[in-house]
Amino acid sequence: MPGQLRRRWSRVVSRLTREDRVDAALAALMALVSTIETLAGNFDDGPTWLVVVTGLLITLPLAVRRRFPVGVFVFVLLVIVLESAMLGSTEGVGVFFGLLVSTYTLAAHRPLRPALAGLLFVPVMAFASWRDSGDPFEDLAFIVALVGGFWVAGRVVWSRQQLVEQLEAQAAELERGRATEARAVAAEERARIARDLHDVVAHSVSVMVVQ
């Protein structure tokens, strides 16, 4: 059994891309920072263990953020709403990690229509602010600026990726056109050589007949 588990684990790891490993390391780092910050803090609105768990639920899914940007975004959104409903506020730095990174990833790796779902974080955080202070607009300007900044950054990355893919497609099409043109030139050259050879042979046969 241990040998089989090691082989399965090796196969799973071998299928991971460089981006997958980077995302996994980033998620683990954010989860560690969130846990340390929570254990070192003083949260009067609820038990510390619950804040730790919600922080982990928000940060660890970011390991697959590029593979499932919509799913990770929705999951993080639901955890934030759940934490706000259970604790009356959103505690811990993990909330900001999940909020910003998942919004950026959704905007950077999905077309405009699903990416607009990232703006749903604004009313959700306004709801969390209302649960915490009774005023949904207390931190709304800060939330809009923060979330909107990361969302815009993600859209810039998306546009750049689309431009790169378009240029690569144009380069490939140009290369195919050049290859087709080269084949046409080669075929025309072979036909000319064949005609010249035919004329030489016909002339030689005619001379032989005359003689």
Phi, psi and chi 1 to 4 in degrees:
 res  aa     phi    psi   chi1   chi2   chi3   chi4
   1 MET       -  -48.4  -71.4  -63.0  -67.4      -
   2 PRO   -58.5  -39.2  -24.4   35.2      -      -
   3 GLY   -63.8  -40.8      -      -      -      -
   4 GLN   -65.0  -41.1  -67.9  179.6   -5.5      -
   5 LEU   -63.2  -40.7  -69.2  176.5      -      -
   6 ARG   -64.2  -40.5  -77.7 -163.8  -62.0  -90.1
   7 ARG   -65.8  -41.8  -74.5 -167.7  -64.5  -89.4
   8 ARG   -64.1  -42.6  -69.5  178.2 -178.4  176.3
   9 TRP   -63.7  -39.4  177.2 -107.4      -      -
  10 SER   -63.5  -40.3  -61.1      -      -      -
  11 ARG   -65.1  -41.5  -74.8 -163.7  -63.6  -91.8
  12 VAL   -63.0  -45.6  171.2      -      -      -
  13 VAL   -64.4  -38.4  172.2      -      -      -
  14 SER   -65.9  -24.4   63.6      -      -      -
  15 ARG   -82.6  -12.2  -65.8  173.6 -175.7  170.8
  16 LEU   -73.7  135.9  -64.3  178.3      -      -
  17 THR   -83.8  173.5   63.5      -      -      -
  18 ARG   -61.6  -39.2  178.5  178.4  176.7  -86.1
  19 GLU   -64.1  -37.7  -71.2   77.9   10.8      -
  20 ASP   -62.3  -43.4  -67.9  -29.7      -      -
  21 ARG   -66.5  -39.9  -65.7 -174.3  176.2   93.5
  22 VAL   -63.2  -44.6  170.9      -      -      -
  23 ASP   -64.1  -40.2  -70.6  -15.9      -      -
  24 ALA   -63.7  -43.8      -      -      -      -
  25 ALA   -64.8  -40.9      -      -      -      -
  26 LEU   -64.0  -43.1  179.7   63.1      -      -
  27 ALA   -64.2  -41.7      -      -      -      -
  28 ALA   -63.5  -41.2      -      -      -      -
  29 LEU   -64.4  -44.5  178.2   61.2      -      -
  30 MET   -65.2  -38.2  -71.4 -171.5  -67.0      -
  31 ALA   -64.1  -40.2      -      -      -      -
  32 LEU   -65.0  -46.2  179.0   62.1      -      -
  33 VAL   -62.5  -41.9  172.2      -      -      -
  34 SER   -62.8  -42.7  173.6      -      -      -
  35 THR   -65.9  -45.1  -58.5      -      -      -
  36 ILE   -62.5  -44.0  -67.0  174.8      -      -
  37 GLU   -63.2  -38.3 -174.0  -92.6  -13.1      -
  38 THR   -68.4  -45.8  -58.3      -      -      -
  39 LEU   -66.0  -28.1  -65.8  176.8      -      -
  40 ALA   -85.7  -13.1      -      -      -      -
  41 GLY   -91.8 -177.5      -      -      -      -
  42 ASN  -129.2  101.9 -178.7   21.7      -      -
  43 PHE  -105.8  110.3  -58.7  105.7      -      -
  44 ASP   -86.1  -12.8  -61.8  -32.3      -      -
  45 ASP   -84.7   -6.7  -65.8  -29.3      -      -
  46 GLY  -179.2  173.1      -      -      -      -
  47 PRO   -66.0  144.2   23.2  -32.1      -      -
  48 THR   -63.3  -38.3  -58.5      -      -      -
  49 TRP   -61.9  -33.6   69.1  -93.3      -      -
  50 LEU   -69.6  -37.5 -175.7   56.4      -      -
  51 VAL   -65.8  -38.7 -179.4      -      -      -
  52 VAL   -62.8  -45.8  170.4      -      -      -
  53 VAL   -63.5  -46.2  169.5      -      -      -
  54 THR   -64.7  -35.2   53.5      -      -      -
  55 GLY   -62.7  -41.6      -      -      -      -
  56 LEU   -67.2  -40.2  -66.5  176.3      -      -
  57 LEU   -65.0  -26.4  -70.4  175.9      -      -
  58 ILE   -84.4  -38.6  -69.4  173.2      -      -
  59 THR   -88.8  -40.4   53.8      -      -      -
  60 LEU   -63.0  -38.3  -70.0  179.5      -      -
  61 PRO   -61.4  -15.9  -25.5   35.9      -      -
  62 LEU   -65.3  -10.5  -62.0  175.6      -      -
  63 ALA   -64.3  -24.3      -      -      -      -
  64 VAL  -117.4   29.9  -68.0      -      -      -
  65 ARG   -64.3  -36.0   63.4 -172.3 -178.8   91.7
  66 ARG   -80.7  -24.7  -88.6 -175.8  -89.6 -154.1
  67 ARG   -78.4  -37.8  -73.7 -176.2  176.3  -90.2
  68 PHE  -132.8   66.8  -49.9  102.4      -      -
  69 PRO   -62.1  -39.2   18.8  -29.6      -      -
  70 VAL   -70.4  -46.1  176.5      -      -      -
  71 GLY   -61.9  -43.3      -      -      -      -
  72 VAL   -64.9  -42.0  170.0      -      -      -
  73 PHE   -60.6  -48.2  169.7   78.5      -      -
  74 VAL   -63.2  -41.2  172.3      -      -      -
  75 PHE   -63.6  -46.4 -177.1   79.8      -      -
  76 VAL   -60.5  -41.0  170.0      -      -      -
  77 LEU   -59.8  -45.8 -163.4   68.9      -      -
  78 LEU   -64.8  -39.7  -68.2  176.0      -      -
  79 VAL   -65.0  -40.3  173.9      -      -      -
  80 ILE   -63.3  -43.6  -69.0  176.8      -      -
  81 VAL   -62.2  -42.3  171.5      -      -      -
  82 LEU   -64.1  -43.1 -178.6   63.2      -      -
  83 GLU   -63.1  -42.2 -179.1 -177.6   18.6      -
  84 SER   -63.8  -38.7  177.5      -      -      -
  85 ALA   -69.9  -34.6      -      -      -      -
  86 MET   -82.9  -36.9  -66.0  176.4   65.1      -
  87 LEU  -104.3  -13.6  -59.2  178.2      -      -
  88 GLY    82.0    1.4      -      -      -      -
  89 SER  -163.6  175.0   64.3      -      -      -
  90 THR  -113.5  110.1   51.2      -      -      -
  91 GLU  -105.9  151.9  -60.7  -77.8    5.1      -
  92 GLY    96.2  147.7      -      -      -      -
  93 VAL   -71.1  -19.8   70.6      -      -      -
  94 GLY   -59.3  -31.6      -      -      -      -
  95 VAL   -61.1  -43.9  172.9      -      -      -
  96 PHE   -69.0  -38.2  -73.2   95.5      -      -
  97 PHE   -58.2  -53.2  -75.8  148.6      -      -
  98 GLY   -63.8  -40.5      -      -      -      -
  99 LEU   -60.1  -51.3  167.8   66.0      -      -
 100 LEU   -77.3  -45.4  -59.0  178.6      -      -
 101 VAL   -68.3  -43.6  175.4      -      -      -
 102 SER   -67.8  -36.2   62.4      -      -      -
 103 THR   -65.1  -46.2  -59.1      -      -      -
 104 TYR   -60.3  -44.6  163.8   82.3      -      -
 105 THR   -64.1  -42.7  -56.1      -      -      -
 106 LEU   -61.5  -42.8 -176.4   66.3      -      -
 107 ALA   -71.7  -29.5      -      -      -      -
 108 ALA   -87.7  -17.5      -      -      -      -
 109 HIS  -125.7   11.3  -64.7  -82.0      -      -
 110 ARG  -137.7  153.9  -77.8  -64.4  178.0  -93.2
 111 PRO   -60.5  174.8  -22.6   32.8      -      -
 112 LEU   -60.8  -44.4  179.8   59.8      -      -
 113 ARG   -60.5  -53.4 -174.7  171.5  -64.8  177.8
 114 PRO   -68.4  -27.5   20.9  -31.7      -      -
 115 ALA   -66.2  -28.3      -      -      -      -
 116 LEU   -63.3  -20.0  -72.7  173.5      -      -
 117 ALA   -62.8  -22.4      -      -      -      -
 118 GLY   -60.6  -25.5      -      -      -      -
 119 LEU   -73.2   -8.0  -58.9 -179.3      -      -
 120 LEU   -65.9  -17.8  -69.5  175.8      -      -
 121 PHE   -62.1  -27.9  -99.5  132.7      -      -
 122 VAL   -63.2  -54.7  174.2      -      -      -
 123 PRO   -65.1  -31.1   19.5  -31.6      -      -
 124 VAL   -64.2  -45.5  168.2      -      -      -
 125 MET   -70.0  -30.6  -64.0  -51.5  -66.5      -
 126 ALA   -64.7  -39.2      -      -      -      -
 127 PHE   -62.0  -42.9  166.7   76.1      -      -
 128 ALA   -64.3  -38.6      -      -      -      -
 129 SER   -65.1  -38.4  177.5      -      -      -
 130 TRP   -65.1  -40.4  167.0   72.9      -      -
 131 ARG   -64.4  -31.5  -65.1  -79.9  -60.7  178.1
 132 ASP   -84.9  -46.3 -173.9   23.5      -      -
 133 SER  -116.9  -10.5   63.4      -      -      -
 134 GLY    85.7   -2.8      -      -      -      -
 135 ASP  -124.5  106.1 -176.9    5.1      -      -
 136 PRO   -68.4  -15.9   25.3  -33.9      -      -
 137 PHE  -102.0    7.1  -57.1  104.5      -      -
 138 GLU   -61.8  -48.7 -178.6  178.5    6.0      -
 139 ASP  -113.2   20.1  -62.7  -37.5      -      -
 140 LEU   -65.3  -41.8 -169.8   59.1      -      -
 141 ALA   -62.2  -41.8      -      -      -      -
 142 PHE   -64.7  -42.0  171.8   73.3      -      -
 143 ILE   -64.9  -44.4  -65.8  170.6      -      -
 144 VAL   -61.8  -44.6  169.2      -      -      -
 145 ALA   -64.0  -42.0      -      -      -      -
 146 LEU   -70.0  -53.4 -166.0   62.1      -      -
 147 VAL   -65.6  -42.7  174.7      -      -      -
 148 GLY   -62.7  -37.0      -      -      -      -
 149 GLY   -63.3  -45.4      -      -      -      -
 150 PHE   -68.2  -35.2  -85.9   75.4      -      -
 151 TRP   -65.8  -44.7 -171.0   87.3      -      -
 152 VAL   -63.5  -40.2  170.3      -      -      -
 153 ALA   -60.6  -40.5      -      -      -      -
 154 GLY   -64.2  -40.5      -      -      -      -
 155 ARG   -66.6  -34.6  -66.5  -46.8  -61.1  169.2
 156 VAL   -62.9  -43.7  170.2      -      -      -
 157 VAL   -63.5  -42.2  171.5      -      -      -
 158 TRP   -59.2  -46.7  164.9  -95.2      -      -
 159 SER   -61.9  -40.2  -59.5      -      -      -
 160 ARG   -66.7  -40.3 -175.5  170.8 -179.5  176.2
 161 GLN   -62.2  -41.9  -71.2  173.8  -17.7      -
 162 GLN   -63.6  -39.0  -65.3  -57.9  -58.1      -
 163 LEU   -64.6  -43.2  178.1   60.2      -      -
 164 VAL   -62.8  -44.1  169.6      -      -      -
 165 GLU   -64.2  -37.8  -68.2  176.1    0.4      -
 166 GLN   -65.6  -43.1 -177.7  179.3    0.3      -
 167 LEU   -64.5  -39.2  -67.6  176.9      -      -
 168 GLU   -64.8  -40.3  -70.6  177.2  -12.1      -
 169 ALA   -65.2  -41.0      -      -      -      -
 170 GLN   -64.2  -40.2  -68.9  176.7   -7.0      -
 171 ALA   -64.4  -40.6      -      -      -      -
 172 ALA   -65.6  -40.9      -      -      -      -
 173 GLU   -64.6  -40.2 -176.8   64.6   26.8      -
 174 LEU   -63.6  -39.9 -178.3   60.4      -      -
 175 GLU   -65.7  -40.5 -174.0   64.5   25.9      -
 176 ARG   -64.4  -38.6  -73.0 -167.8  -65.3  -91.3
 177 GLY   -63.5  -41.2      -      -      -      -
 178 ARG   -64.3  -40.6  -71.5  176.1  177.9  174.6
 179 ALA   -64.3  -41.8      -      -      -      -
 180 THR   -63.8  -42.6  -57.9      -      -      -
 181 GLU   -63.8  -40.2 -177.0  178.9   -2.2      -
 182 ALA   -64.2  -39.2      -      -      -      -
 183 ARG   -66.2  -38.4  -72.4 -166.5  -64.1  -90.8
 184 ALA   -65.5  -42.0      -      -      -      -
 185 VAL   -63.3  -42.0  170.9      -      -      -
 186 ALA   -64.2  -40.9      -      -      -      -
 187 ALA   -64.8  -40.6      -      -      -      -
 188 GLU   -64.6  -38.8 -176.6  178.7   -6.4      -
 189 GLU   -65.6  -41.9 -176.7   66.2   17.2      -
 190 ARG   -62.7  -40.1  -73.2 -166.6  -61.6  -90.6
 191 ALA   -63.7  -40.2      -      -      -      -
 192 ARG   -64.2  -42.3 -174.8 -172.6   64.2   79.6
 193 ILE   -63.5  -40.2  -66.4  173.6      -      -
 194 ALA   -62.6  -41.5      -      -      -      -
 195 ARG   -64.4  -43.6  -72.7 -165.8  -58.6  -91.3
 196 ASP   -61.8  -43.0  -67.7  -15.9      -      -
 197 LEU   -64.2  -39.3 -177.7   60.2      -      -
 198 HIS   -63.6  -42.2  177.1  -90.4      -      -
 199 ASP   -64.4  -40.7  -67.2  -19.1      -      -
 200 VAL   -64.2  -45.5  169.9      -      -      -
 201 VAL   -64.8  -43.7  171.6      -      -      -
 202 ALA   -61.7  -41.8      -      -      -      -
 203 HIS   -64.5  -42.0  176.7   71.1      -      -
 204 SER   -63.3  -42.5  -60.5      -      -      -
 205 VAL   -64.0  -39.8  171.0      -      -      -
 206 SER   -62.7  -41.4  -62.0      -      -      -
 207 VAL   -63.2  -41.7  170.4      -      -      -
 208 MET   -62.2  -41.0  -69.1  171.1   60.0      -
 209 VAL   -64.9  -43.5  170.3      -      -      -
 210 VAL   -61.8  -44.0  170.1      -      -      -
 211 GLN   -65.3      -  -68.5  176.4   -9.9      -
